[in-house]
Amino acid sequence: MNALRSRRGRLALALVATTVVAVPSVALAGDAHQDRTWAAKQAIKGGSARNVILLIGDGMGDSEITIARNYQVGANGRLAMDKLPLTGAYTTYAVQKADPSKPDYVTDSAASGSGWATGHKTYNGAISVLPNEKPVPTILELAKKAGYKTGDVSTAELQDATPAVLGSHVVSRDCKGPDAMAACAVNDKVNGGAGSIAEQLVQTKPDVLLGGGKQYFDQTVKAGQYKGLTVTQQAQANGYQVVTDAAGLSAARGDKPILGAFAKNNMDLEWVGPTPTRTGTAPATCAVNTARTASQPHLVDMAGKALNVLDQQTKRSKKGFFLQIEGASIDKQDHAANPCGQIGETVAFDAAVKKVLEYQKQHPDTLVVVTADHGHTSQIVEEATLGYTATLVTHDNANMTISYATSEITGSQQHTGTEVRIAAGGPQAANVLGVTNQTDLFFTMKRALALR
């Protein structure tokens, strides 16, 4: 991959040289800086959508997007996510559980996900429950009730916060399986509750449920109708076909719900690279993670399968589908101060965005939204900082230094409380313009699907 990067860098320099010569004639021809007023007007569509596709880059703030863009396509290049026609920003704060009238300025993925899933602010750690711990319906549950097909896709454990908020309601995000209910006594099935996140997800029954977290599906249900069965067996009893590798996903039929659990925990990383240090690193490039086997599908594969299945299932229906796709480990590798891990996951997420935009081109009655749940730590800096830095050689064949400075390298880098990008195209997309609140996204999607 280093040789490839080097060749690509030389090609990029050659292209830059060519462009410098061409710019005057292009500018004189009036093509370089076009008036985009008409295009913007054309992108504004009201009415309803047949489908809604929400793509979440977890922890993918503007800095993380810029880092990935610089590395993969160069400073003047554009990622697929940069090409949506309407772009705004939204605020991401949570609220304090003890006093919900006060903001908690730095959200976690549970509170932020609950915000767009339900339209309500809540406390950090909450999964689609209000600050008083009462459950509130989610966009996926409302869509399903109204007759839409639904999908939930992630590179994390499916019981992790972002996928969990769509189909479960627990007072703590840690209650992922029947054996992990210590913090959620009120939700535990042995106490008459709805169960763990894993149990509730298969009870909510999205038509496509793809990601990691197999270990929680393998835990045994402790009470109720399915007592003594694993959560996987409960899913099968309710009509799910269960797949555990890329071949199984490819072969899965579209006429039955699909539960794909492709890793014990989170799915493996796409790329590896240098670890930041206090004094920086020599300029380097990222490499493919050879520990990632072909048995795990990539996010673009899961997105493609979900789109294909949901499209086929709704061809003869008046109602389309709701689908959420998460690139989860952008956040996880930002926490780990792993620049190549973070970039590789962002690039993989962008491939899924491209796949979705190709689908939307053929189905213009689809609302596509691309956003993040919160900001994160990584920053592009001039040189080594008081934190930990690593330097990468980008697509431009230039050095880019990335800093992580909110924790020791052995700890976990922190989220930030910044607003983040939200971009969209299709019916109701204009509602992302300006600066909105994270909870506004719920109402945009609800309006697009004409849900009550």
MOQUIBEL-V848677 format. One record per pair of residues at least 6 apart in sequence whose ideal C-beta (glycine too) atoms are under 7 Angstrom apart, sorted by the first residue. I is the first residue (numbers start at 1). J is the second residue. If there is no record, write none. Layout:
i->[I/I]
j->[J/J]
//
This chain:
i->[1/1/1/2/5/5/8/9/9/12/12/12/12/13/23/26/39/43/43/43/43/44/45/45/45/46/46/47/48/48/48/48/49/49/49/49/49/49/49/49/50/50/50/51/51/51/51/52/52/52/52/52/53/53/53/53/54/54/54/55/55/55/55/55/55/56/56/56/56/56/56/57/57/57/57/57/58/58/58/58/58/58/58/58/58/59/59/59/59/59/59/59/60/60/60/61/61/61/61/61/61/62/63/63/63/64/64/64/64/64/64/65/66/67/67/67/67/68/68/68/68/69/69/70/70/71/71/71/71/71/72/72/73/73/74/74/74/75/77/79/80/80/80/80/81/81/81/81/84/84/84/84/84/85/86/86/86/86/86/86/86/87/87/88/88/88/88/88/88/89/89/89/89/89/90/90/90/90/90/90/90/90/90/91/91/91/91/92/92/92/92/92/92/92/92/93/93/93/93/93/94/94/94/94/94/94/94/95/95/95/95/95/95/95/96/96/96/97/97/100/104/104/105/106/106/106/107/107/107/108/108/108/108/109/109/109/109/109/110/110/110/110/110/110/110/111/111/111/111/112/112/112/113/113/113/113/114/114/114/114/114/114/115/115/115/116/116/116/116/117/117/117/117/117/117/118/118/118/118/118/119/119/119/120/120/120/121/122/122/122/123/125/125/126/127/127/127/127/127/127/127/127/128/128/128/128/128/128/129/129/129/129/130/133/133/135/138/138/138/139/139/139/139/140/140/140/140/140/140/141/141/142/142/143/143/143/143/144/146/146/147/148/148/148/148/148/149/149/149/149/149/150/150/150/150/151/151/151/151/151/151/151/152/152/152/152/152/152/153/153/153/153/153/153/153/153/153/154/154/154/154/154/154/155/155/155/155/155/155/155/155/156/156/156/156/156/156/156/156/157/157/157/157/157/157/157/158/158/158/158/158/159/159/159/159/159/159/160/161/162/162/162/163/163/164/164/166/167/167/167/167/168/168/168/168/169/169/170/170/170/171/171/171/172/172/174/174/175/175/175/175/175/175/176/176/176/176/177/177/177/177/177/178/178/178/178/178/178/178/179/180/181/181/181/185/186/187/187/187/189/189/189/189/189/189/190/190/194/198/198/198/199/199/201/202/202/202/202/202/202/205/205/207/207/207/208/208/208/208/209/209/209/210/210/210/211/212/212/212/212/212/212/213/213/214/214/214/214/215/215/216/217/217/217/217/218/218/219/219/220/220/221/221/221/221/221/226/226/232/235/235/236/239/239/240/240/240/241/241/241/241/242/243/243/243/243/244/244/245/245/246/246/246/246/246/249/249/249/249/252/254/254/254/254/258/262/262/263/266/266/266/267/268/268/268/268/269/269/269/269/269/269/269/270/270/270/270/270/271/271/271/271/271/271/271/271/272/272/272/272/272/273/273/273/273/273/274/274/274/275/276/276/276/276/276/276/276/277/278/279/280/280/280/280/280/281/281/283/283/283/283/284/284/285/285/286/286/286/286/298/299/299/299/299/300/300/300/300/303/303/303/303/304/306/307/307/310/310/314/314/322/325/327/327/327/327/327/329/329/330/330/330/330/331/333/333/333/334/334/334/334/334/335/335/337/337/337/337/339/339/339/339/342/353/356/357/359/360/360/360/360/364/365/366/367/367/367/367/367/367/368/368/368/369/369/369/369/370/371/371/371/372/372/374/374/375/375/375/375/376/376/377/377/377/377/377/378/378/379/380/380/380/381/381/381/382/383/385/385/386/387/387/387/388/388/389/389/389/390/391/391/391/392/392/393/394/404/406/406/407/407/419/422/423/424/427/428/428/428/431/431/432]
j->[285/287/288/285/285/393/395/393/397/74/395/396/397/397/32/32/85/85/86/425/429/430/426/427/429/427/428/427/427/448/449/450/365/366/367/426/427/428/448/449/320/365/366/320/321/363/366/322/367/445/448/449/323/356/366/368/324/369/445/325/352/353/356/369/370/162/324/326/371/372/373/327/330/346/349/372/109/162/326/327/328/330/331/372/373/330/331/334/372/374/376/415/330/346/372/372/375/376/416/418/420/421/378/379/380/330/334/342/346/376/378/421/380/343/378/380/402/79/343/346/347/77/79/394/400/343/392/394/395/400/347/395/79/395/394/395/396/396/395/350/350/353/354/357/350/353/370/423/368/370/423/424/425/425/423/424/425/429/430/432/433/421/423/422/432/433/434/435/436/419/420/421/422/435/419/420/422/435/436/437/438/440/441/419/435/437/438/107/112/373/374/417/419/420/438/103/104/105/107/417/104/107/111/121/122/123/124/102/103/104/121/122/123/131/102/104/123/123/131/131/123/124/417/415/416/417/124/374/415/124/125/161/415/161/162/331/373/374/124/125/126/127/161/165/173/122/123/124/126/373/374/438/161/162/165/373/120/122/126/127/128/165/121/438/439/438/439/441/442/128/138/139/165/166/442/128/136/137/138/442/439/442/443/130/136/439/439/129/130/131/131/172/173/171/161/164/165/168/169/170/173/197/135/136/138/165/168/169/135/136/169/171/136/171/186/169/165/166/167/322/442/445/446/150/152/166/167/206/322/167/204/446/451/150/322/449/451/150/319/451/319/319/320/321/322/449/207/310/313/314/321/206/207/321/322/206/207/208/306/310/321/323/163/166/167/206/209/324/208/210/211/302/303/306/324/325/326/160/162/163/211/326/328/211/266/267/299/326/327/328/329/162/163/211/212/266/326/328/329/176/211/212/213/216/265/266/201/209/211/212/213/176/177/197/198/213/216/328/173/326/328/373/211/326/173/197/324/200/201/204/206/197/200/201/204/194/200/184/187/197/184/186/187/183/184/180/183/181/183/184/187/196/197/196/197/198/216/196/198/216/219/231/196/199/219/220/221/222/231/219/196/187/188/196/191/193/193/194/195/195/199/221/222/223/224/222/223/200/216/217/231/221/231/209/231/234/235/238/240/259/238/257/257/310/313/258/306/309/310/258/259/260/260/302/306/267/261/262/263/265/266/267/261/265/244/261/263/264/264/265/231/230/231/232/261/230/232/230/231/228/230/227/228/229/231/234/234/237/242/242/259/242/256/257/257/258/259/252/253/256/258/259/249/252/258/260/261/262/262/295/294/295/296/297/301/260/297/301/305/258/308/309/312/313/309/296/297/296/328/329/332/296/289/291/292/296/289/292/329/333/341/344/345/289/292/344/345/348/286/287/288/289/340/341/343/344/286/287/289/340/341/284/286/287/339/340/281/284/390/390/337/339/388/389/390/404/409/388/388/384/384/389/390/391/401/390/391/391/392/393/399/392/393/392/393/340/343/344/392/348/327/348/349/352/348/351/352/355/325/352/355/356/355/323/355/359/321/323/320/321/449/352/345/346/348/349/352/341/345/342/345/346/349/376/341/342/345/342/376/377/378/413/412/413/388/404/409/413/378/390/392/402/378/370/368/368/366/366/368/425/426/426/427/426/424/426/427/428/429/448/424/425/426/422/424/432/441/423/420/421/422/420/421/415/420/415/416/418/420/415/416/404/406/413/414/416/402/404/403/400/401/402/389/401/403/401/401/403/405/405/403/404/405/404/409/401/402/403/402/399/400/401/400/402/399/400/413/413/414/413/414/435/432/432/432/448/444/447/448/440/444/444]
//
